[in-house]
Amino acid sequence: MISTRDNELGARREQGLEALVALSQLALDHMEQGVCVYDADNRIVLVNQRYLSLFDMSAEVVRIGTRYREVLAHSAGRGNFPESQLDALYSARMAQIAGGRPFRTEQRLASGLVMSLELKPLPGGGWMTICDDVTRLARLEAELRVQTERSQHALSNMSHGLIMYDADSHVVVCNDRFLKLYNLDSDVVKPGVSHRTVLDHWVLRGNQSGMPADEFHRARLEDVRNRRAKTMLVKRYDGRMVQTVSRFLPDGGWVTVHEDVTERLQYEETLRQQNFMLDAALENMAHGLAFYDSDMRLRVCNTTYRKIYRLSPEETRPGTHLGELIERSMANGAFASEYSPREILEAARTRIADRDSSPMRRRMSNDTVISVRYCALAEGGFVATYEDITDREHAVEELSEQYRRFDAALNNMSQGLCMLDSSLRVIVCNRRYIEMYGLSPDIVKPGVSMREIMEHSCELGNHPDMTGAKLYADYVERLREGEHTLHRHLNDGRIIKLNHKRMEQGGWVVTYEDVTERHKAQARVAHMARHDSLTDLPNRTLFREKMSEGLNQVAIAGGAMAVLCFDLDNFKTVNDRLGHAAGDRLLRWVGARLKENVGEHDTVARLGGDEFAVLQRGPQPQSAEKLARRLVEILGHPPPLENQSIHVGASVGIAIAPDHGLDADELMKCADLALYQAKAKGRGAYQLFEPEMEEEARSRHALEQDLRGALESREFHLAFQPQVRLDSSELTGFEALLRWKHPSRGSVSPAEFIPIAEENGLIVPIGEWVLRTACATAASWPGVAVAVNLSPVQFRSRGLVAMVTSALAEAGLPPQRLELEVTETALLDDSEATIEILHQLRALGVRVSLDDFGVGYSSLSYLRKFPFDRIKIDRSFVGTLGESPESVAIVRTIASLGSVLGVETTAEGVETEEQLDFVRECGCTAVQGYYFGRPCPASEVGRAIETLNTVRRVA
């Protein structure tokens, strides 16, 4: 039997439940979102006022017990959507609800409002819908979609490769750069495929991770499970290195950025990688919600509220005062305020008392922005809602900034702009458009037709020989073709570019750009691409075009054409002595002389450096030889530069079409071979191509190839020629002379292979071998010196002084017993640097002599710059003493000069007793030549020393 006490307890429990239901209904009625809950029979069991107001529905119809179809029919009757769609909408919703999974949708009302609906099945059967007015948000999202499309475009065109995986390790997206970077097949690597599939295909393409594919796959999955950001280097299929940076997303997926860092691995730190984070964490309700009683004590709150303010469930127990919640939230670092917790509490109390439900913006410590609203309740207490409006604020700020930029751009843009409706009447135009054509603002304004504007423009004289009617008719015809670009050439010479784009609503946007200078610049660039910037002559590209045209004419119409290739002699000396500015002036002078001496239809070009060429029509080879003679003479007498006379000339190679071919490459090769022959003849000359030159070039090339292996094959040896003092007939030393005995060619003359070795740089290792071998050989001689020739090329290579020092130390030869012979050519190349090296060699104790004196350009200046130990008189003067008075005078002068300077003078090439007596009479201090001994191998030097000592004792 139930006691009275039990009845009382049951009554109290029912009253408590009714109170709790009433309290929940009260909280729901004050939410910003609409909420409606249905049971398993699709009947309403709970609905709030916000739901009714959002859809303008009657509480008398939409109430507890109303079926969902009746609700939809009532909503259609209110004009929210066409009644014809009722059945289809109801069926679709029921099918989605029957699926048992929550879903979202949007509904655009006839009033233009956009509603967000979230429908969720309930565990005990039935379901609920949560609605929100997202009209403004929808507009922002539409604008955001435009930004998203731009982001996708940027993704497609970014310089990095990118691939993104979801939480199940399947591809979400990858860009073209990623596929091209690893040579991957887009049919294999695409959204939806697994990470393992991508990895296997990646390895199959020849890419390497530095570990087996299975191990690499396991390591990547381990990184995903532990959510470890990873930076690593992989090797591409072609050996290039790629840096990959992985970041893991909140939903469990990850994104990897791939960058080719081959060239930067040794020079730059690891670049900071962009993180692509997707924040997709949503709760059932988008807003935080808290209900407080009249004493400002918390009754209930949701998880979103706790998360926003960094409060734990223990810290948000029912009964906790709002002031304590503010203090705890600030202590937990959720937000920092310039106001104290007490001031914040008083501000909230004031708003509640004034029933002020307007939103407040509160910036959190993590830079999010929360919109807070306090809604006072009639029965006491209040409901607080907390909405994260960070994205919305950013979107609004970004859109506002874009609008401001657009306004500023329109009013300050350098281009003219005119917006036309579908009738070609002005909607808007900017000031630049009016100024560009000199139009009247009183005429060109919104509403005026483009025809009137064109008639006005023609009256101003902008369009030569054109009427407004004709200009307009042509304009309309072009618009029928669709979007297009055209150029207007105005009467004052300006060129205006018009670009037409359709507008979605109809009409056109036309931009006007003054491209006059751009067209001029393009013309200049086109000219520069085919002309030399220094001389304004045609360059190699245009020269080849002209040559091809000329050869075609010769092939079709007959006749002949000559190609003359010019090369300046000693041009490098001008650059080194006077500077590149002086060299440029000389090149401009040469170009001018060539241009003024050729025919009207001939072509003069600068091919590069000091190389020029001429194409000449006419009777050949007579015309080409006549032109070559004249130009060699003219270019051999250039004007002074920097108040100094210069010694340059020109060598010319000539090839004739069709005699030497009708192919441009072949003809240029023939001219180059002829030019090489002209320079070999002594420069300052011209040479017509002869077929034998090709054979000579091939022979020379073959000799060069043999020369490359001669040192390694031990085909070189040294011969030594004695040097004798004239006053005492004392043997002073031997000059080391290089000899090459080829296994099939036999003995090859130094005059034949030394120039080749100097041209290709082989003289450096060969010269080092000569020096080391000569020093090692002379170390065993009884006190006599050895003389070694140095090539000009050796001075240009690094380490000459160190090499001499090493050779002396290695052989154990005193520096005083080594004499190095240099020619004026070495001094001509870079006199200051060469003189400095000579001083360093002198500091070692080595003697230095000037070889072949008298055949250069400025011998006396070198004697002033460096105190040579010896001057060697070239054999060409000694050999002609009995025939040439000039040779006699030169030998006497050099010997006298040596005596005055205190420098020894050695006459080379003394072969007879008469020559010996004459050079002794002239005052030479030493001689070298066949008279005292021919060059002998090292094994015979001892016998030569003994023979010469015997002669001296007899004498």
ZAMARGU-4260 file (C-alpha; in steps of 0.2 Angstrom, whole numbers, plus 5000, padded with zeros to 4 digits):
<rodrens>
0) 5000/5000/5000 | 5007/5017/4995 | 5009/5029/5009 | 5005/5047/5010 | 5023/5051/5011
5) 5026/5042/4995 | 5012/5052/4986 | 5020/5068/4992 | 5037/5063/4986 | 5030/5058/4969
10) 5021/5075/4968 | 5036/5084/4972 | 5046/5074/4959 | 5033/5078/4946 | 5033/5097/4951
15) 5052/5097/4949 | 5052/5089/4932 | 5039/5101/4926 | 5050/5115/4933 | 5065/5108/4924
20) 5055/5107/4908 | 5049/5124/4910 | 5066/5130/4913 | 5073/5121/4897 | 5059/5128/4887
25) 5063/5146/4894 | 5082/5143/4889 | 5077/5137/4871 | 5065/5152/4869 | 5080/5164/4871
30) 5092/5155/4860 | 5097/5164/4844 | 5095/5147/4834 | 5078/5139/4831 | 5076/5122/4838
35) 5062/5109/4834 | 5062/5091/4841 | 5051/5077/4833 | 5047/5060/4841 | 5048/5044/4831
40) 5031/5047/4823 | 5037/5064/4816 | 5027/5074/4829 | 5033/5089/4838 | 5038/5086/4856
45) 5048/5103/4858 | 5049/5119/4849 | 5056/5136/4853 | 5050/5154/4848 | 5065/5157/4837
50) 5060/5142/4826 | 5043/5150/4823 | 5050/5168/4820 | 5063/5162/4808 | 5050/5154/4796
55) 5036/5167/4801 | 5025/5152/4806 | 5010/5152/4818 | 5011/5145/4836 | 4994/5139/4834
60) 4998/5128/4820 | 5016/5123/4824 | 5015/5116/4842 | 5017/5100/4851 | 5009/5086/4842
65) 5009/5094/4825 | 5016/5082/4811 | 5031/5087/4801 | 5022/5087/4785 | 5009/5099/4792
70) 5024/5110/4797 | 5031/5110/4779 | 5013/5113/4772 | 5011/5128/4784 | 5029/5135/4779
75) 5024/5133/4761 | 5008/5142/4764 | 5018/5156/4772 | 5027/5158/4756 | 5044/5151/4762
80) 5045/5139/4746 | 5033/5135/4732 | 5019/5123/4737 | 5022/5113/4721 | 5039/5107/4730
85) 5030/5101/4746 | 5029/5083/4741 | 5047/5082/4734 | 5054/5091/4749 | 5045/5080/4762
90) 5051/5064/4753 | 5069/5069/4752 | 5070/5075/4770 | 5061/5059/4776 | 5074/5048/4766
95) 5089/5058/4773 | 5082/5056/4791 | 5079/5037/4788 | 5097/5036/4784 | 5101/5038/4803
100) 5115/5051/4801 | 5115/5069/4804 | 5115/5081/4789 | 5115/5099/4785 | 5106/5109/4772
105) 5102/5127/4767 | 5085/5134/4762 | 5083/5150/4753 | 5066/5158/4758 | 5055/5167/4745
110) 5059/5183/4755 | 5078/5181/4751 | 5083/5175/4768 | 5095/5160/4769 | 5092/5147/4783
115) 5105/5134/4789 | 5096/5118/4794 | 5105/5104/4804 | 5094/5088/4806 | 5100/5075/4819
120) 5093/5058/4823 | 5090/5056/4842 | 5096/5040/4851 | 5079/5035/4857 | 5070/5038/4841
125) 5064/5054/4833 | 5075/5068/4827 | 5078/5087/4830 | 5082/5101/4818 | 5092/5117/4822
130) 5090/5132/4811 | 5099/5148/4810 | 5098/5164/4799 | 5114/5163/4789 | 5108/5176/4776
135) 5123/5187/4779 | 5135/5172/4781 | 5129/5165/4764 | 5133/5181/4756 | 5150/5181/4764
140) 5152/5162/4759 | 5148/5166/4741 | 5161/5180/4741 | 5173/5168/4750 | 5170/5155/4736
145) 5178/5168/4724 | 5193/5169/4735 | 5193/5150/4736 | 5194/5149/4717 | 5208/5161/4717
150) 5217/5150/4730 | 5214/5134/4719 | 5222/5144/4704 | 5236/5149/4715 | 5238/5130/4721
155) 5239/5125/4702 | 5252/5138/4698 | 5263/5137/4714 | 5281/5133/4712 | 5280/5120/4725
160) 5273/5102/4724 | 5259/5099/4736 | 5249/5083/4741 | 5236/5081/4754 | 5230/5065/4763
165) 5215/5062/4773 | 5214/5053/4790 | 5213/5036/4780 | 5229/5040/4771 | 5220/5043/4754
170) 5224/5057/4743 | 5213/5073/4745 | 5222/5084/4732 | 5238/5086/4723 | 5244/5100/4711
175) 5252/5098/4694 | 5269/5104/4701 | 5269/5088/4712 | 5266/5077/4697 | 5279/5085/4686
180) 5292/5086/4700 | 5293/5067/4701 | 5287/5062/4684 | 5271/5054/4690 | 5256/5049/4680
185) 5240/5059/4684 | 5230/5044/4680 | 5238/5035/4695 | 5240/5049/4708 | 5223/5057/4710
190) 5211/5060/4724 | 5205/5044/4732 | 5220/5033/4730 | 5230/5027/4745 | 5246/5033/4751
195) 5254/5016/4747 | 5248/5017/4729 | 5256/5034/4727 | 5272/5028/4736 | 5274/5012/4725
200) 5271/5023/4709 | 5283/5036/4716 | 5297/5023/4718 | 5293/5014/4701 | 5297/5031/4693
205) 5315/5030/4699 | 5313/5042/4715 | 5322/5037/4730 | 5318/5040/4749 | 5335/5033/4756
210) 5326/5017/4763 | 5316/5002/4756 | 5298/5006/4750 | 5290/4995/4764 | 5301/5003/4778
215) 5297/5021/4771 | 5278/5017/4771 | 5279/5011/4789 | 5288/5026/4794 | 5276/5038/4786
220) 5261/5029/4794 | 5270/5029/4811 | 5273/5048/4809 | 5254/5050/4805 | 5249/5040/4820
225) 5260/5050/4832 | 5256/5066/4822 | 5274/5071/4820 | 5278/5085/4808 | 5292/5079/4797
230) 5305/5087/4786 | 5316/5076/4775 | 5326/5075/4759 | 5322/5063/4745 | 5331/5060/4728
235) 5322/5063/4712 | 5323/5051/4697 | 5336/5062/4689 | 5347/5064/4704 | 5340/5081/4710
240) 5336/5083/4728 | 5319/5088/4735 | 5314/5093/4752 | 5298/5087/4759 | 5289/5095/4774
245) 5274/5086/4781 | 5261/5094/4793 | 5247/5085/4801 | 5229/5091/4801 | 5216/5092/4815
250) 5206/5079/4806 | 5220/5066/4806 | 5226/5069/4788 | 5242/5077/4783 | 5249/5088/4769
255) 5266/5087/4762 | 5275/5101/4752 | 5289/5096/4740 | 5302/5109/4734 | 5317/5106/4723
260) 5331/5112/4734 | 5346/5105/4724 | 5355/5121/4721 | 5351/5128/4739 | 5356/5113/4750
265) 5374/5120/4753 | 5369/5139/4753 | 5353/5141/4762 | 5345/5136/4778 | 5329/5125/4778
270) 5315/5136/4771 | 5300/5139/4782 | 5286/5129/4775 | 5268/5135/4774 | 5256/5126/4785
275) 5239/5121/4777 | 5228/5118/4792 | 5210/5114/4790 | 5200/5118/4806 | 5184/5107/4804
280) 5180/5104/4822 | 5162/5108/4825 | 5150/5105/4839 | 5132/5102/4839 | 5129/5120/4842
285) 5139/5133/4834 | 5137/5145/4849 | 5142/5144/4867 | 5127/5144/4878 | 5126/5148/4897
290) 5110/5150/4908 | 5112/5161/4924 | 5099/5163/4938 | 5094/5180/4946 | 5109/5179/4957
295) 5121/5178/4942 | 5125/5160/4947 | 5127/5147/4933 | 5114/5134/4931 | 5119/5126/4915
300) 5132/5128/4900 | 5138/5118/4885 | 5155/5112/4880 | 5158/5126/4867 | 5156/5139/4881
305) 5169/5129/4892 | 5181/5128/4877 | 5180/5147/4873 | 5184/5152/4891 | 5196/5137/4895
310) 5186/5131/4909 | 5185/5113/4915 | 5168/5104/4920 | 5174/5105/4938 | 5176/5124/4936
315) 5159/5126/4929 | 5148/5117/4941 | 5130/5124/4943 | 5130/5137/4957 | 5146/5145/4952
320) 5145/5164/4951 | 5148/5174/4935 | 5162/5184/4944 | 5171/5168/4949 | 5170/5161/4931
325) 5178/5178/4924 | 5192/5177/4937 | 5195/5158/4933 | 5195/5161/4914 | 5207/5176/4915
330) 5219/5165/4926 | 5218/5151/4914 | 5224/5163/4900 | 5208/5163/4890 | 5208/5182/4888
335) 5217/5197/4895 | 5207/5213/4898 | 5212/5231/4902 | 5198/5230/4915 | 5198/5220/4931
340) 5186/5205/4933 | 5175/5216/4945 | 5173/5230/4931 | 5168/5216/4918 | 5155/5209/4930
345) 5148/5226/4934 | 5147/5230/4915 | 5137/5213/4913 | 5126/5218/4927 | 5122/5235/4920
350) 5117/5227/4903 | 5106/5214/4911 | 5097/5228/4921 | 5095/5239/4906 | 5089/5223/4896
355) 5103/5228/4883 | 5105/5212/4872 | 5116/5220/4859 | 5132/5210/4856 | 5149/5214/4863
360) 5165/5210/4855 | 5178/5201/4865 | 5196/5197/4859 | 5203/5182/4866 | 5221/5178/4870
365) 5222/5166/4855 | 5217/5181/4844 | 5199/5174/4841 | 5185/5186/4842 | 5169/5181/4852
370) 5152/5190/4851 | 5144/5190/4868 | 5125/5193/4871 | 5116/5194/4888 | 5097/5192/4886
375) 5087/5195/4902 | 5073/5184/4906 | 5056/5190/4912 | 5056/5178/4927 | 5074/5183/4932
380) 5091/5178/4927 | 5098/5179/4910 | 5104/5168/4895 | 5121/5172/4888 | 5127/5166/4870
385) 5145/5166/4864 | 5148/5166/4845 | 5165/5164/4837 | 5165/5178/4824 | 5183/5178/4820
390) 5181/5171/4802 | 5166/5183/4799 | 5176/5198/4805 | 5191/5193/4795 | 5180/5191/4780
395) 5171/5207/4782 | 5187/5216/4785 | 5195/5208/4769 | 5179/5212/4759 | 5179/5230/4766
400) 5198/5232/4761 | 5194/5225/4744 | 5180/5238/4742 | 5192/5252/4747 | 5205/5246/4736
405) 5193/5245/4721 | 5187/5263/4724 | 5205/5269/4726 | 5210/5259/4710 | 5196/5266/4700
410) 5200/5284/4704 | 5219/5282/4703 | 5222/5269/4690 | 5233/5273/4676 | 5221/5265/4663
415) 5205/5272/4657 | 5190/5262/4661 | 5172/5263/4654 | 5157/5252/4659 | 5144/5250/4646
420) 5126/5243/4647 | 5119/5231/4634 | 5113/5247/4624 | 5131/5253/4624 | 5127/5267/4635
425) 5139/5273/4649 | 5136/5266/4666 | 5152/5273/4674 | 5169/5279/4668 | 5184/5286/4676
430) 5194/5302/4674 | 5209/5294/4665 | 5197/5288/4651 | 5191/5306/4648 | 5209/5313/4649
435) 5216/5300/4638 | 5205/5306/4623 | 5203/5324/4629 | 5184/5322/4630 | 5173/5334/4638
440) 5166/5329/4655 | 5150/5338/4651 | 5147/5326/4637 | 5154/5309/4643 | 5144/5305/4658
445) 5132/5291/4663 | 5118/5288/4651 | 5127/5295/4635 | 5129/5282/4621 | 5145/5277/4614
450) 5140/5283/4597 | 5139/5301/4604 | 5156/5299/4612 | 5164/5293/4596 | 5156/5308/4586
455) 5163/5319/4600 | 5180/5311/4599 | 5181/5313/4580 | 5176/5331/4581 | 5191/5333/4592
460) 5202/5326/4578 | 5208/5310/4588 | 5204/5299/4573 | 5212/5304/4557 | 5201/5301/4541
465) 5187/5294/4551 | 5169/5299/4555 | 5159/5295/4571 | 5146/5285/4561 | 5160/5274/4553
470) 5170/5272/4569 | 5154/5267/4578 | 5148/5255/4565 | 5165/5246/4565 | 5165/5246/4584
475) 5148/5237/4585 | 5154/5224/4572 | 5169/5220/4582 | 5158/5218/4598 | 5147/5205/4589
480) 5163/5194/4588 | 5163/5194/4607 | 5177/5199/4619 | 5192/5206/4610 | 5206/5218/4610
485) 5209/5232/4598 | 5222/5246/4596 | 5217/5264/4591 | 5231/5275/4583 | 5227/5293/4587
490) 5231/5308/4577 | 5245/5313/4589 | 5254/5297/4587 | 5248/5289/4603 | 5242/5271/4603
495) 5228/5266/4614 | 5224/5248/4618 | 5206/5244/4621 | 5201/5228/4630 | 5183/5222/4630
500) 5176/5210/4643 | 5158/5205/4645 | 5148/5208/4661 | 5137/5194/4668 | 5122/5205/4669
505) 5125/5211/4651 | 5135/5225/4644 | 5154/5228/4643 | 5169/5233/4654 | 5181/5242/4642
510) 5199/5247/4648 | 5210/5259/4639 | 5229/5259/4640 | 5241/5270/4632 | 5254/5258/4625
515) 5263/5270/4614 | 5280/5268/4624 | 5277/5250/4626 | 5276/5248/4607 | 5291/5259/4605
520) 5300/5249/4618 | 5295/5233/4609 | 5302/5240/4593 | 5318/5244/4602 | 5319/5227/4609
525) 5316/5219/4592 | 5330/5230/4585 | 5342/5226/4600 | 5339/5207/4598 | 5346/5208/4580
530) 5359/5222/4583 | 5375/5224/4593 | 5372/5236/4607 | 5389/5244/4606 | 5390/5248/4587
535) 5372/5246/4582 | 5378/5235/4568 | 5368/5219/4564 | 5373/5205/4576 | 5377/5187/4573
540) 5358/5182/4572 | 5354/5195/4559 | 5370/5192/4550 | 5365/5174/4548 | 5348/5179/4542
545) 5355/5190/4529 | 5368/5177/4524 | 5354/5164/4521 | 5344/5177/4511 | 5360/5181/4500
550) 5364/5162/4498 | 5346/5159/4492 | 5348/5173/4479 | 5364/5166/4473 | 5357/5149/4472
555) 5341/5155/4462 | 5348/5170/4452 | 5366/5166/4451 | 5380/5178/4454 | 5392/5178/4469
560) 5393/5183/4487 | 5408/5185/4498 | 5409/5183/4517 | 5424/5193/4525 | 5428/5189/4543
565) 5438/5202/4552 | 5448/5200/4568 | 5457/5215/4576 | 5476/5211/4580 | 5482/5216/4597
570) 5465/5222/4603 | 5468/5214/4620 | 5483/5225/4623 | 5472/5240/4620 | 5460/5234/4634
575) 5474/5230/4646 | 5483/5246/4644 | 5470/5259/4641 | 5454/5250/4649 | 5438/5243/4642
580) 5431/5260/4639 | 5445/5264/4626 | 5443/5247/4619 | 5424/5251/4616 | 5428/5267/4607
585) 5440/5258/4596 | 5427/5245/4592 | 5414/5259/4588 | 5427/5267/4576 | 5431/5250/4567
590) 5412/5248/4565 | 5410/5265/4558 | 5425/5263/4546 | 5418/5246/4540 | 5401/5253/4537
595) 5406/5268/4527 | 5418/5258/4516 | 5406/5245/4510 | 5392/5246/4496 | 5374/5251/4499
600) 5368/5233/4499 | 5382/5225/4508 | 5380/5220/4526 | 5392/5224/4540 | 5390/5215/4557
605) 5399/5213/4574 | 5399/5194/4578 | 5406/5197/4596 | 5422/5204/4604 | 5433/5211/4591
610) 5426/5200/4577 | 5417/5208/4563 | 5410/5202/4546 | 5404/5208/4529 | 5393/5201/4516
615) 5397/5208/4499 | 5388/5205/4482 | 5397/5209/4466 | 5411/5201/4455 | 5421/5189/4466
620) 5434/5187/4472 | 5440/5204/4465 | 5428/5215/4475 | 5431/5206/4491 | 5450/5207/4489
625) 5449/5226/4485 | 5438/5229/4500 | 5450/5219/4511 | 5465/5228/4505 | 5457/5245/4509
630) 5450/5240/4526 | 5467/5232/4531 | 5475/5249/4527 | 5462/5259/4536 | 5461/5249/4551
635) 5480/5248/4553 | 5480/5267/4557 | 5468/5270/4571 | 5466/5287/4580 | 5475/5289/4596
640) 5466/5284/4612 | 5468/5292/4629 | 5482/5303/4621 | 5492/5287/4617 | 5495/5280/4600
645) 5490/5262/4598 | 5496/5248/4588 | 5482/5237/4581 | 5478/5231/4564 | 5465/5219/4556
650) 5467/5201/4548 | 5454/5196/4536 | 5448/5179/4530 | 5437/5178/4514 | 5426/5164/4508
655) 5415/5165/4491 | 5398/5158/4487 | 5395/5148/4477 | 5414/5143/4474 | 5416/5138/4492
660) 5398/5132/4496 | 5380/5138/4498 | 5378/5132/4516 | 5380/5146/4529 | 5389/5136/4542
665) 5401/5129/4528 | 5404/5146/4521 | 5408/5153/4539 | 5420/5139/4542 | 5429/5143/4526
670) 5431/5161/4531 | 5437/5157/4548 | 5450/5145/4541 | 5456/5159/4529 | 5456/5171/4544
675) 5467/5159/4554 | 5479/5158/4539 | 5480/5177/4538 | 5484/5179/4556 | 5497/5165/4554
680) 5505/5175/4540 | 5510/5189/4552 | 5493/5198/4554 | 5488/5214/4546 | 5484/5204/4530
685) 5470/5196/4521 | 5468/5178/4514 | 5456/5170/4502 | 5450/5153/4507 | 5459/5138/4498
690) 5453/5120/4499 | 5471/5115/4506 | 5467/5125/4522 | 5454/5112/4527 | 5467/5098/4526
695) 5480/5110/4535 | 5466/5112/4549 | 5463/5093/4550 | 5482/5090/4551 | 5484/5104/4564
700) 5470/5096/4574 | 5478/5079/4573 | 5494/5086/4579 | 5485/5094/4593 | 5478/5077/4598
705) 5495/5069/4597 | 5502/5083/4608 | 5490/5080/4622 | 5497/5063/4625 | 5515/5067/4621
710) 5520/5072/4639 | 5512/5056/4647 | 5520/5045/4634 | 5537/5052/4638 | 5540/5058/4620
715) 5548/5075/4625 | 5567/5077/4629 | 5579/5091/4631 | 5594/5097/4621 | 5606/5109/4629
720) 5616/5123/4619 | 5631/5131/4627 | 5633/5149/4631 | 5650/5157/4631 | 5658/5173/4637
725) 5667/5183/4624 | 5681/5191/4634 | 5687/5174/4642 | 5679/5161/4631 | 5672/5154/4647
730) 5657/5142/4647 | 5644/5151/4657 | 5629/5139/4655 | 5617/5130/4643 | 5600/5134/4636
735) 5588/5120/4638 | 5578/5117/4622 | 5563/5107/4620 | 5562/5093/4607 | 5548/5081/4603
740) 5551/5065/4594 | 5534/5057/4589 | 5533/5038/4586 | 5527/5040/4569 | 5530/5058/4564
745) 5548/5058/4569 | 5555/5074/4575 | 5542/5088/4576 | 5549/5106/4575 | 5546/5117/4591
750) 5540/5131/4579 | 5526/5119/4574 | 5520/5112/4590 | 5524/5126/4603 | 5511/5139/4596
755) 5498/5125/4597 | 5502/5121/4615 | 5501/5139/4619 | 5484/5141/4611 | 5476/5126/4620
760) 5485/5128/4637 | 5496/5112/4636 | 5511/5123/4637 | 5508/5125/4656 | 5511/5107/4661
765) 5524/5105/4647 | 5533/5120/4653 | 5533/5114/4671 | 5541/5097/4665 | 5554/5107/4655
770) 5559/5117/4671 | 5559/5103/4683 | 5569/5092/4671 | 5582/5106/4667 | 5585/5109/4685
775) 5587/5091/4689 | 5599/5089/4675 | 5609/5105/4679 | 5611/5100/4697 | 5625/5087/4692
780) 5635/5100/4682 | 5651/5108/4688 | 5645/5125/4693 | 5637/5131/4676 | 5620/5138/4674
785) 5605/5132/4664 | 5593/5144/4655 | 5575/5139/4653 | 5562/5148/4642 | 5545/5154/4649
790) 5529/5155/4639 | 5518/5170/4640 | 5504/5158/4645 | 5514/5152/4660 | 5513/5170/4667
795) 5494/5170/4665 | 5492/5153/4675 | 5493/5154/4694 | 5507/5147/4704 | 5522/5151/4693
800) 5533/5157/4707 | 5528/5142/4718 | 5532/5130/4704 | 5549/5138/4701 | 5553/5137/4720
805) 5547/5119/4720 | 5558/5114/4705 | 5574/5122/4713 | 5571/5113/4730 | 5567/5097/4722
810) 5583/5097/4711 | 5594/5105/4725 | 5599/5118/4712 | 5605/5135/4719 | 5594/5148/4712
815) 5609/5158/4705 | 5612/5144/4693 | 5594/5146/4685 | 5591/5159/4672 | 5573/5161/4665
820) 5571/5169/4648 | 5555/5179/4644 | 5549/5187/4628 | 5542/5204/4625 | 5525/5195/4621
825) 5524/5189/4639 | 5525/5208/4644 | 5513/5214/4631 | 5499/5202/4638 | 5499/5210/4655
830) 5514/5220/4659 | 5511/5226/4676 | 5506/5208/4683 | 5521/5200/4673 | 5533/5213/4680
835) 5527/5209/4698 | 5530/5190/4695 | 5547/5194/4688 | 5552/5204/4704 | 5546/5189/4714
840) 5557/5177/4704 | 5572/5189/4706 | 5569/5189/4725 | 5572/5170/4724 | 5589/5173/4717
845) 5585/5168/4700 | 5592/5177/4685 | 5580/5184/4672 | 5584/5188/4654 | 5574/5197/4640
850) 5574/5185/4625 | 5572/5190/4606 | 5575/5208/4610 | 5572/5221/4596 | 5557/5212/4588
855) 5543/5220/4599 | 5534/5236/4601 | 5541/5244/4617 | 5557/5235/4622 | 5564/5251/4630
860) 5550/5253/4642 | 5552/5236/4649 | 5570/5239/4652 | 5565/5254/4662 | 5552/5244/4672
865) 5563/5229/4676 | 5582/5227/4678 | 5585/5212/4667 | 5601/5202/4670 | 5603/5199/4651
870) 5597/5205/4634 | 5597/5192/4621 | 5599/5199/4603 | 5588/5189/4591 | 5596/5178/4578
875) 5587/5187/4564 | 5599/5202/4566 | 5615/5192/4569 | 5611/5181/4553 | 5610/5196/4542
880) 5625/5206/4548 | 5634/5205/4532 | 5619/5209/4521 | 5609/5222/4531 | 5616/5239/4537
885) 5600/5240/4548 | 5605/5224/4557 | 5622/5231/4560 | 5615/5246/4567 | 5603/5237/4578
890) 5616/5225/4585 | 5628/5240/4589 | 5614/5249/4598 | 5608/5235/4608 | 5626/5231/4614
895) 5629/5249/4618 | 5613/5250/4627 | 5617/5235/4638 | 5634/5243/4642 | 5626/5259/4648
900) 5613/5249/4658 | 5626/5237/4665 | 5616/5222/4657 | 5625/5207/4649 | 5621/5206/4630
905) 5621/5189/4622 | 5620/5187/4603 | 5611/5172/4597 | 5614/5162/4581 | 5633/5165/4579
910) 5638/5152/4567 | 5654/5159/4559 | 5670/5167/4564 | 5666/5183/4555 | 5650/5184/4565
915) 5659/5181/4581 | 5672/5194/4578 | 5658/5207/4573 | 5648/5204/4589 | 5664/5205/4599
920) 5668/5222/4590 | 5650/5228/4593 | 5652/5225/4612 | 5642/5210/4615 | 5647/5201/4631
925) 5642/5183/4627 | 5637/5172/4612 | 5627/5157/4608 | 5626/5147/4592 | 5633/5133/4581
930) 5650/5141/4581 | 5653/5135/4599 | 5642/5120/4599 | 5625/5113/4593 | 5612/5108/4605
935) 5616/5091/4613 | 5606/5078/4624 | 5609/5078/4643 | 5621/5063/4641 | 5633/5073/4631
940) 5634/5089/4641 | 5649/5083/4651 | 5659/5080/4635 | 5654/5097/4629 | 5660/5105/4645
945) 5676/5097/4644 | 5678/5101/4625 | 5674/5120/4628 | 5686/5120/4643 | 5700/5113/4632
950) 5697/5126/4619 | 5698/5140/4632 | 5715/5133/4639 | 5722/5133/4621 | 5715/5150/4618
</rodrens>
